[in-house]
Amino acid sequence: QVAWKRAVRGVREMCDVCDTTIFNLHWVCSKCGFGVCVDCYRMKKKSLHEDDDSDTFSWFKCVKGQVHEPENLMPTQIIPGKALYDVGDIVHSVRTKWGIKANCPCANKQFKALSKPTLKEDSKQNLVPGERSSLQHNSFVLSPQVTTHDPPLKSAAGSKQTASVNTSPSLSWLSNLTSGNVNKENKEKLLIPISKNENKPLQTLPSLAKPAAALQTFNSAILTPVSNNNTGFLRNLLNSSGGKTDSGLKSTPKILDDIFASLVQNRTITESLPKKPQGLTIKPTIMGFDTPHYWLCDNRLLCLQDPNNESNWNVFRECWKQGQPVMVSGVHHKLNADLWRPESFRKEFGQQEVDLVNCRTNEIITGATVGDFWDGFEDISSRLRTEEGEPMVLKLKDWPPGEDFRDMMPSRFDDLMKNIPLPEYTRRGGKLNLASRLPNYFVRPDLGPKMYNAYGLITPEDRKYGTTNLHLDVSDAANVMVYVGIPKGQADQEEEVLKTIQDGDSDELTIKRFTESREKPGALWHIYAAKDTEKIREFLKKVAEEQGQENPVDHDPIHDQSWYLDRSLRKRLHQEYGVQGWAIVQFLGDVVFIPAGAPHQARARDTVHNLYSCIKVAEDFVSPEHVKHCFWLTQEFRYLSHTHTNHEDKLQVKNVIYHAVKDAVGILRANESSLSRP
């Protein structure tokens, strides 16, 4: 039997061993409340079976120093009743009715409902208010599952039989949850490869005018199989961390379904996009959309020119789903410029005490005020100075502070949300921002906005100071350059900035934006595709060994942020591993979209190599195209030491996936009557 734990409003259930958010199934000690996730439980069982004393994770002891034994822990679930399994059943039912292509081991077979676990609580258990209202609102989601008289599904060829977690027959359904093989040695296999055509700038847009029977909707971004077990589909993705099937590794996931897309915009596409851009600019009439844009980075980086164009997302997603960064220009023309000037911040918050960081030494300067920082933002003579009398290159540390940006700066929040490009993805309530599907009783992940304010370089020596080393983030991000300030009192600034842009491997068109168009450059990015993460990791370990450095098991050269790829290392990475990134200069008004899991290097944590003094605002989101990277990165972060900032699972990606699927099938079921209309 499986116990049921009532969800507590405003409390995030976490594994006491690896700090990962507990989605549903977990094991609890009935004496002290110690709880472990599925992955930690499986690893402990495996280590005991193999007599392995070198546990990756150590378990806390119970009362009176007693050791927690896995067999003494109580299986517990959080989602009430059989709701999770009913949703899984309905996913298959809805898929069949809407003609959605299957991406699970049950493909091309009539679905037969799987056996459900036996609960200690009655099926009519009381729900917390938030969950009750959510389930009542989507009551059609919890209707009885569809059953057929087809024979049970057989094991896929080549799949291995695994032992049950518990000898009790009532727990046999849990066996697939502990049969995964996720460990440090093979975790690189977890990442789902992108399409083989990912270097192509654009592919043909799918038609939104397909008949219902031909619709391919809401598929592999959410339902990609992740288990070798023949019963694996939605519940395996949500409860398990096992590897994918071989066929899953070779398949090309197709994402962002037509039905989901039609929720954002109901438009019929009559013409297809060319596979390759004709020159640097493609006329809108060629694509069937009013989407002015051009290409940077030698035709590898899409740059949209009208931030408010309603058709932007149609073109954006074609590059986005291939794991490519995207840039949108001209946002500063839409924003209220007076709100984002340094003097505006100085006037409102100048007396607040704040910590500053000296980017040259990483020394934290306490006792300063916000006004001290803004006074020297565009005036080198007014900057704080070292004991030797040299002006400092500073950044604001964690400002605005921990409270919500919206509460502290409501007018700026409204201005940003009103004008941020791709609102379907980037706004908190965006239809394609899966994080918006979390019910209100959950602890919402802090996805921003966050401000990053820093001075630009002054001397050639500054180029080696204050860089944020190569790292990656668990969520997608939109980085908006809202202000660029050119400091007074420094000669030959333009020459030094131009040299930095050229040394950063920028393309000719980017250089012309600075030299001919006279745009203000704020920052320099180097971004790499998520699919190249393992190659980069292997390269950095190789370089570390060449330099006599160690590679500890619980450390990672990317997650540790211990490397900055200078020009020589970038050249070696390209020559030896074939990995080429995007060198992006972000000018005033540019928005740089970085996919989840894409390694990138920057200046100071989460900012970039500043060319001039600049103010940047970042908004994070969770897109359907990259939710798989969020999932696998959460698994990777479990292996990091507790000193890592990414160790804790704040995104709650399994909860995000579950509630997004629940809402999606709910909408489809509510509109099933439209299928019978002529």
C-alpha positions in Angstrom: 0.0 0.0 0.0 1.0 3.6 -0.7 0.4 6.4 1.7 -0.9 9.8 0.7 0.7 13.0 1.9 -1.4 16.1 1.7 0.3 18.9 -0.3 1.0 21.9 1.9 0.4 25.4 0.4 3.6 27.4 0.1 5.8 24.4 1.0 8.1 22.8 -1.6 8.6 19.1 -0.8 12.3 18.3 -1.2 14.4 15.2 -1.0 16.4 15.2 2.2 19.4 13.6 0.4 19.8 15.4 -3.0 17.7 18.5 -2.5 15.6 17.7 -5.6 12.0 18.7 -5.5 9.8 15.7 -4.9 7.1 15.4 -7.6 4.9 12.6 -6.4 6.3 9.2 -5.4 8.9 9.1 -2.7 9.8 7.1 0.4 9.3 8.4 4.0 10.4 7.3 7.5 7.3 7.0 9.6 9.4 7.8 12.8 11.2 11.0 11.9 9.7 12.1 8.5 13.0 11.6 6.6 12.1 11.5 2.9 14.0 10.5 -0.2 13.1 10.8 -3.9 12.8 7.9 -6.3 16.4 8.3 -7.6 18.1 8.3 -4.2 16.0 5.3 -3.1 17.0 3.4 -6.2 20.7 4.3 -5.8 20.7 3.2 -2.1 19.0 -0.1 -3.0 21.6 -0.7 -5.7 24.6 0.2 -3.5 23.3 -2.3 -0.8 22.8 -5.0 -3.4 26.3 -4.5 -4.7 27.9 -4.0 -1.3 29.2 -0.7 -2.4 30.2 1.5 0.5 31.1 4.5 -1.6 27.7 6.1 -1.7 27.3 9.2 -3.8 24.8 10.6 -1.4 24.9 10.1 2.4 21.6 9.5 4.3 20.7 11.2 7.5 20.3 8.9 10.5 17.0 8.4 12.3 16.2 9.0 16.0 18.8 7.6 18.4 21.3 7.3 15.6 19.5 4.5 13.8 20.4 3.9 10.2 17.6 4.4 7.6 17.1 1.1 5.8 15.3 1.4 2.4 13.0 -1.6 3.2 11.8 0.2 6.3 10.7 3.4 4.5 7.1 3.9 3.5 6.2 4.5 -0.2 4.2 7.8 -0.3 2.6 9.9 -3.0 1.5 13.5 -3.1 -0.9 13.7 -6.1 -4.3 12.7 -4.7 -5.9 9.4 -5.5 -5.2 8.0 -8.9 -5.2 11.4 -10.7 -1.7 11.0 -12.1 -2.6 7.7 -13.7 -6.0 9.0 -14.9 -4.1 11.8 -16.7 -1.8 9.3 -18.2 -4.7 7.3 -19.5 -6.5 10.3 -20.9 -3.3 11.5 -22.7 -3.6 8.3 -24.8 -7.3 8.7 -25.3 -7.0 12.3 -26.4 -4.1 11.6 -28.6 -6.2 9.0 -30.5 -9.2 11.2 -30.9 -7.2 14.2 -32.2 -4.9 12.1 -34.4 -1.8 13.1 -32.5 1.3 11.2 -33.3 2.5 9.0 -30.4 6.0 9.3 -29.0 5.8 6.5 -26.4 6.4 2.7 -26.5 2.6 2.3 -26.9 2.7 3.7 -30.4 0.5 2.1 -33.0 -1.3 0.1 -30.4 -4.7 0.5 -28.7 -4.1 1.7 -25.2 -5.1 -0.4 -22.3 -5.2 1.1 -18.8 -2.4 0.0 -16.5 -3.1 -1.2 -13.0 -3.3 1.5 -10.4 -1.6 1.5 -7.0 -3.6 0.7 -3.9 -3.8 3.7 -1.5 -4.2 3.7 2.2 -6.5 6.7 1.9 -10.0 6.5 0.5 -10.4 7.6 -3.1 -12.7 10.4 -1.9 -9.9 11.9 0.2 -10.0 15.6 1.1 -7.9 17.8 -1.1 -6.2 21.0 -0.2 -8.2 24.0 -1.5 -5.9 24.8 -4.4 -5.8 21.2 -5.7 -9.6 20.8 -5.3 -10.3 23.9 -7.3 -7.8 22.9 -9.9 -9.3 19.4 -10.3 -12.8 20.7 -10.3 -12.0 23.2 -12.9 -10.6 20.4 -15.1 -13.1 17.8 -14.0 -13.1 16.3 -17.4 -9.4 15.4 -16.9 -10.2 13.0 -14.1 -13.0 11.1 -15.8 -12.7 7.3 -15.9 -9.9 6.0 -18.0 -10.5 4.5 -21.4 -10.2 0.7 -21.5 -10.1 -1.7 -24.3 -10.1 -5.5 -24.7 -6.8 -5.6 -26.4 -4.2 -7.9 -25.0 -1.7 -6.4 -22.6 1.4 -4.7 -24.1 4.4 -7.0 -24.4 8.0 -6.1 -23.6 9.9 -4.4 -26.3 12.5 -6.4 -28.0 15.8 -6.4 -26.2 14.4 -4.9 -22.9 15.7 -6.4 -19.7 13.6 -7.7 -16.9 14.1 -6.0 -13.6 13.3 -7.0 -10.1 10.5 -5.5 -8.2 11.2 -2.8 -5.6 9.3 -4.8 -3.0 8.3 -8.4 -2.8 4.7 -7.3 -2.1 2.5 -7.8 -5.2 0.8 -4.5 -4.4 4.1 -2.7 -5.1 5.0 -4.5 -8.3 3.9 -1.5 -10.3 6.8 0.4 -8.8 9.4 -1.8 -10.4 9.9 0.4 -13.4 10.7 3.3 -11.2 13.9 1.7 -9.8 15.0 0.0 -13.0 16.7 3.1 -14.5 20.4 3.3 -14.9 21.2 7.0 -14.3 24.7 7.5 -12.9 27.6 9.8 -13.3 29.2 7.6 -15.9 26.3 7.5 -18.3 24.5 10.7 -17.6 25.7 12.1 -20.9 23.3 9.7 -22.6 20.3 11.4 -21.0 20.4 14.4 -23.3 18.0 14.1 -26.2 19.8 15.0 -29.5 18.4 17.7 -31.6 17.5 17.3 -35.3 20.3 16.5 -37.6 19.4 19.6 -39.6 19.9 21.9 -36.6 22.5 24.0 -38.4 20.0 25.1 -41.0 18.7 28.6 -40.3 15.1 27.7 -40.9 12.9 24.8 -41.9 9.5 24.7 -43.5 6.8 25.9 -41.1 4.1 23.3 -40.5 0.6 24.2 -41.8 -2.0 25.0 -39.2 -4.7 24.1 -41.6 -4.3 20.4 -41.5 -7.4 18.2 -41.0 -7.9 17.0 -37.5 -6.8 13.5 -38.3 -3.4 14.7 -39.4 -2.7 16.9 -36.5 0.5 16.2 -34.6 0.2 17.9 -31.3 1.8 18.2 -27.8 4.2 15.3 -28.3 7.8 14.6 -27.7 8.7 17.8 -25.7 6.4 16.4 -23.0 5.9 12.8 -23.8 9.3 11.6 -25.1 9.9 8.1 -23.6 12.5 8.0 -21.0 12.3 4.4 -19.8 13.3 1.0 -21.2 10.3 -0.5 -19.5 7.5 -1.3 -21.9 4.9 0.6 -19.8 6.8 3.8 -19.9 5.1 6.9 -21.1 3.9 10.0 -19.1 4.2 8.3 -15.7 7.8 7.2 -16.4 8.8 10.7 -17.4 7.3 12.1 -14.2 8.3 9.4 -11.7 11.5 7.9 -13.2 14.9 9.0 -14.4 15.8 5.9 -16.4 17.4 6.1 -19.8 15.5 6.3 -23.0 14.9 3.5 -25.5 17.4 3.1 -28.3 14.7 4.2 -30.7 14.1 7.3 -28.6 17.8 8.2 -28.9 17.7 8.0 -32.7 14.3 9.7 -33.2 14.0 13.3 -34.0 11.7 14.9 -31.5 9.0 17.2 -33.0 7.7 19.8 -30.7 5.2 22.6 -30.3 2.0 21.1 -31.7 -0.4 22.7 -34.0 -3.2 22.8 -31.5 -1.0 24.4 -28.9 0.1 26.9 -31.5 -3.4 27.8 -32.5 -4.0 28.8 -28.9 -1.6 31.7 -29.5 -2.6 32.6 -33.0 -5.2 31.2 -35.4 -3.6 31.8 -38.8 -3.4 29.7 -41.9 0.0 29.4 -43.5 -0.2 29.3 -47.3 3.4 29.4 -48.2 6.4 27.6 -46.9 9.7 29.1 -45.8 12.8 28.5 -47.9 15.3 26.1 -46.3 18.1 28.6 -46.7 18.0 32.4 -46.4 18.6 34.3 -49.6 21.2 36.8 -48.5 21.2 38.5 -45.1 17.6 39.6 -45.3 14.4 37.6 -46.2 11.5 39.6 -47.5 8.3 39.0 -45.4 6.3 38.2 -48.5 8.6 35.1 -49.1 7.6 33.6 -45.8 3.9 34.5 -45.7 4.4 36.5 -42.5 5.1 40.1 -41.8 8.3 39.3 -40.0 11.2 41.5 -40.9 14.5 40.0 -39.9 18.1 39.4 -40.9 20.9 37.0 -40.1 24.1 37.5 -38.1 27.0 35.1 -37.2 27.5 34.1 -40.9 23.8 33.4 -41.4 23.5 31.2 -38.2 21.8 33.7 -35.8 18.3 34.9 -36.5 17.7 38.6 -35.6 14.1 39.8 -35.6 13.8 43.5 -36.3 10.3 44.4 -35.0 9.9 43.4 -31.4 6.1 43.8 -31.4 5.3 41.9 -34.6 2.6 39.4 -33.8 4.1 36.9 -36.3 7.5 36.8 -34.6 6.9 33.6 -32.7 6.2 31.6 -35.9 9.7 32.3 -37.2 11.3 32.3 -33.8 10.2 28.8 -32.9 11.8 27.3 -36.1 15.2 28.3 -34.8 14.4 27.9 -31.2 13.3 24.3 -31.5 16.7 23.5 -33.1 18.5 24.8 -29.9 19.7 28.0 -31.5 19.9 31.4 -29.7 17.8 34.2 -31.2 18.1 37.9 -31.1 15.4 40.6 -31.3 16.5 44.2 -31.8 14.9 47.6 -31.3 13.2 47.1 -27.9 14.6 50.3 -26.6 12.3 52.3 -29.0 9.3 50.7 -27.2 10.4 51.1 -23.6 9.9 54.2 -21.5 13.5 55.4 -21.7 13.1 57.7 -18.6 12.5 54.7 -16.4 15.8 53.0 -17.2 18.2 55.9 -17.0 20.9 55.9 -14.2 19.6 59.2 -12.8 16.2 57.6 -12.4 17.5 54.8 -10.3 19.8 57.2 -8.3 16.8 59.5 -7.5 14.5 56.6 -6.3 17.0 54.3 -4.6 20.2 56.4 -4.1 20.2 56.1 -0.3 19.8 52.3 -0.1 22.8 50.5 1.3 24.2 47.9 -1.1 27.2 45.6 -1.7 29.4 46.4 -4.7 31.9 44.0 -6.4 35.2 45.1 -7.7 35.4 43.2 -11.0 39.2 43.4 -11.1 39.7 41.7 -7.7 36.2 40.1 -7.0 36.4 41.9 -3.6 33.1 42.8 -2.1 32.8 46.4 -1.0 30.3 46.9 1.9 28.8 50.1 3.3 28.3 51.7 -0.1 25.1 53.1 -1.4 23.2 52.6 -4.6 24.0 56.3 -5.4 27.7 55.6 -5.1 27.4 53.1 -8.0 25.3 55.3 -10.2 27.4 58.4 -9.7 30.3 56.6 -11.5 28.2 54.8 -14.1 28.9 57.3 -16.8 31.5 59.5 -15.2 34.9 57.8 -14.5 36.0 60.7 -12.3 33.2 60.1 -9.9 33.9 56.4 -9.4 35.1 54.9 -6.1 38.8 54.5 -6.1 41.3 52.0 -4.7 44.0 52.8 -2.2 46.3 53.5 -5.1 43.9 56.0 -6.5 42.7 53.9 -9.5 39.0 54.1 -10.4 37.2 50.8 -9.8 35.3 48.7 -12.3 32.2 47.9 -10.3 29.0 45.9 -10.5 25.9 46.0 -8.2 25.7 42.7 -6.2 22.2 41.2 -5.9 20.3 44.4 -6.6 17.4 44.8 -6.6 17.5 42.5 -3.5 15.6 39.3 -3.0 12.1 40.6 -3.1 10.1 40.4 -6.3 11.2 42.9 -9.0 7.5 43.7 -9.6 7.0 44.8 -5.9 10.1 47.0 -5.8 9.8 48.5 -9.3 6.2 48.1 -10.4 6.3 50.8 -13.1 9.5 49.3 -14.7 8.0 45.8 -14.4 4.9 46.9 -16.3 6.9 48.6 -18.9 9.1 45.6 -19.4 6.2 43.1 -19.6 4.3 45.3 -22.0 7.2 45.5 -24.4 9.2 42.3 -24.0 9.3 40.4 -27.3 7.7 37.0 -27.8 5.2 37.5 -24.9 3.7 34.0 -25.6 7.0 32.6 -24.1 8.4 35.4 -21.9 5.5 36.7 -19.9 4.7 35.1 -16.6 1.3 34.0 -17.9 2.5 33.3 -21.5 0.7 30.4 -23.1 4.0 28.8 -24.2 5.7 29.5 -20.8 5.1 26.1 -19.1 6.0 27.6 -15.7 2.7 29.5 -15.8 0.8 26.2 -15.5 1.9 25.7 -11.9 -1.1 26.1 -9.6 -1.1 28.9 -7.1 -0.5 26.7 -4.0 3.0 25.8 -5.3 6.1 27.7 -4.4 6.6 29.6 -7.7 10.1 29.4 -9.1 11.9 32.7 -9.2 12.2 33.3 -12.9 12.7 37.1 -12.7 12.9 39.7 -13.9 16.4 40.2 -12.5 18.6 43.3 -13.1 22.3 43.2 -13.8 24.2 46.5 -13.6 27.9 46.9 -14.2 30.6 49.3 -15.5 32.3 48.6 -18.8 36.0 48.1 -19.4 38.4 51.0 -19.1 41.8 49.6 -20.1 43.0 46.7 -22.2 43.8 44.9 -18.9 40.1 45.0 -17.9 39.4 42.3 -20.6 40.8 39.7 -18.3 38.9 40.8 -15.2 35.5 40.0 -14.0 34.4 37.5 -16.6 31.7 35.1 -15.8 33.1 31.7 -16.8 31.4 29.2 -19.0 28.1 27.9 -17.4 24.6 26.9 -18.3 21.1 27.5 -16.9 18.3 25.2 -16.2 15.7 27.4 -17.8 15.4 29.5 -21.0 16.3 33.2 -20.7 15.5 36.5 -22.5 18.2 39.1 -21.7 17.2 42.7 -22.5 19.8 45.5 -22.9 17.7 48.4 -21.6 20.5 51.0 -21.3 24.1 51.5 -22.4 26.2 54.3 -20.9 29.4 55.6 -22.5 31.6 56.9 -19.6 33.1 60.4 -19.8 36.8 60.9 -19.1 38.4 58.0 -21.0 40.2 58.5 -24.3 40.3 56.0 -27.1 37.2 54.1 -25.9 35.9 53.3 -29.4 39.2 51.8 -30.5 39.4 49.6 -27.5 35.8 48.4 -27.9 36.3 47.7 -31.6 39.4 45.6 -30.7 37.4 43.6 -28.1 34.6 43.0 -30.6 37.1 41.8 -33.2 39.0 39.6 -30.7 35.6 38.0 -29.8 35.3 36.5 -33.2 32.4 38.7 -34.2 31.2 38.6 -37.8 31.6 41.5 -40.3 27.9 42.6 -40.1 28.1 42.8 -36.3 31.2 45.0 -36.6 29.4 47.3 -39.1 26.6 47.8 -36.6 29.3 49.5 -34.5 31.5 51.2 -37.0 28.9 52.3 -39.6 25.5 52.3 -37.9 27.0 53.8 -34.7 24.9 51.6 -32.5 25.9 51.4 -28.8 27.4 48.0 -27.9 26.7 46.9 -24.4 28.0 43.3 -24.0 29.7 40.4 -25.7 28.3 36.8 -25.5 29.7 33.4 -26.5 26.9 30.9 -26.6 27.1 27.2 -27.5 24.4 24.7 -28.4 23.1 22.4 -25.7 23.9 19.4 -27.9 27.6 20.2 -27.7 27.7 20.3 -23.9 29.4 16.9 -23.6 32.0 17.7 -26.2 32.8 20.9 -24.3 33.0 19.1 -21.0 35.3 16.5 -22.5 37.5 19.2 -24.0 37.8 21.1 -20.7 38.7 17.9 -18.8 41.4 17.3 -21.4 42.8 20.8 -21.0 42.7 20.5 -17.2 44.7 17.3 -17.3 47.2 19.0 -19.6 47.6 21.6 -16.9 47.9 19.1 -14.1 44.5 19.8 -12.6 42.3 17.2 -11.0 38.7 16.4 -12.0 36.8 15.4 -8.8 33.7 13.2 -9.1 31.3 15.6 -7.5 32.5 18.6 -9.6 31.9 19.5 -13.2 34.0 21.9 -15.3 30.9 23.6 -16.7 28.7 23.7 -13.6 31.7 24.7 -11.5 32.1 27.8 -13.7 35.8 27.3 -13.5 36.7 28.0 -17.2 36.6 31.0 -19.5 37.1 30.1 -23.2 39.5 32.7 -24.5 40.2 33.0 -28.2 42.9 30.2 -28.2 40.6 27.8 -26.4 37.7 28.6 -28.6 39.9 27.9 -31.6 41.1 24.6 -30.2 37.5 23.6 -29.4 36.5 24.2 -33.0 39.5 22.4 -34.5 39.6 19.4 -32.2 35.9 18.8 -31.5 34.1 20.7 -34.3 32.2 22.8 -31.9 31.4 26.4 -33.0 29.4 28.8 -30.9 27.8 32.1 -31.5 29.8 35.3 -30.8 27.0 37.8 -30.2 27.5 41.5 -29.5 24.4 42.8 -27.7 23.7 46.5 -28.6 21.3 48.8 -26.9 17.7 47.5 -27.3 18.8 44.0 -28.3 17.2 41.0 -26.6 19.3 37.8 -26.6 17.3 34.6 -26.1 19.4 31.7 -24.6 18.0 28.2 -24.7 18.0 26.1 -21.5 21.1 24.0 -21.2 23.1 26.1 -23.7 26.6 26.7 -22.3 27.5 30.4 -22.4 30.2 32.6 -20.8 29.7 36.1 -19.4 31.1 38.7 -17.2 30.3 38.6 -13.5 27.7 36.0 -12.6 24.8 36.0 -15.1 26.1 39.2 -16.8 28.3 39.4 -19.8 31.6 40.9 -20.9 30.6 44.6 -20.8 32.0 46.8 -23.5 30.4 50.0 -22.1 28.5 50.5 -18.8 25.2 48.8 -19.2 21.9 47.9 -17.5 20.5 44.5 -18.4 17.3 42.8 -17.4 16.8 39.0 -17.6 13.5 37.1 -17.7 13.6 33.3 -17.4 10.9 31.0 -18.8 10.3 27.3 -19.6 9.5 26.7 -23.3 8.0 23.4 -24.6 10.9 23.1 -27.0 13.5 22.9 -24.2 11.7 21.4 -21.3 13.6 18.2 -21.9 16.8 20.0 -21.2 15.3 21.3 -18.0 14.5 17.8 -17.0 17.9 16.3 -17.6 19.7 19.2 -16.1 17.8 18.7 -12.9 19.1 15.1 -12.9 22.6 16.3 -13.5 22.4 18.9 -10.7 21.8 16.1 -8.2 25.4 15.0 -8.5 26.8 18.4 -7.8 28.2 19.2 -4.3 26.0 21.2 -2.0 28.2 24.3 -2.5 26.9 24.7 -6.1 24.2 27.3 -6.6 22.4 25.0 -9.1 22.3 22.0 -6.8 18.9 22.8 -5.4 16.0 22.0 -7.8 14.1 25.3 -7.7 12.4 25.0 -11.1 10.3 21.9 -10.1 10.3 20.8 -13.7 8.4 17.6 -13.0 5.5 19.6 -11.5 5.7 22.0 -14.4 5.5 19.1 -16.9 2.6 17.4 -15.1 0.4 20.4 -14.8 1.1 21.6 -18.4 0.1 18.1 -19.7 -3.0 18.1 -17.4 -4.1 21.5 -18.7 -3.4 20.6 -22.3 -5.4 17.4 -22.3 -8.1 19.3 -20.5 -8.4 21.9 -23.2 -8.4 19.2 -25.9 -11.2 17.2 -24.1 -13.2 20.4 -23.7 -13.1 21.0 -27.5 -13.7 17.4 -28.6 -17.1 18.4 -29.9 -15.5 20.5 -32.6 -14.1 17.3 -34.1 -17.5 16.2 -35.3 -18.4 19.5 -36.9 -18.3 19.6 -40.7 
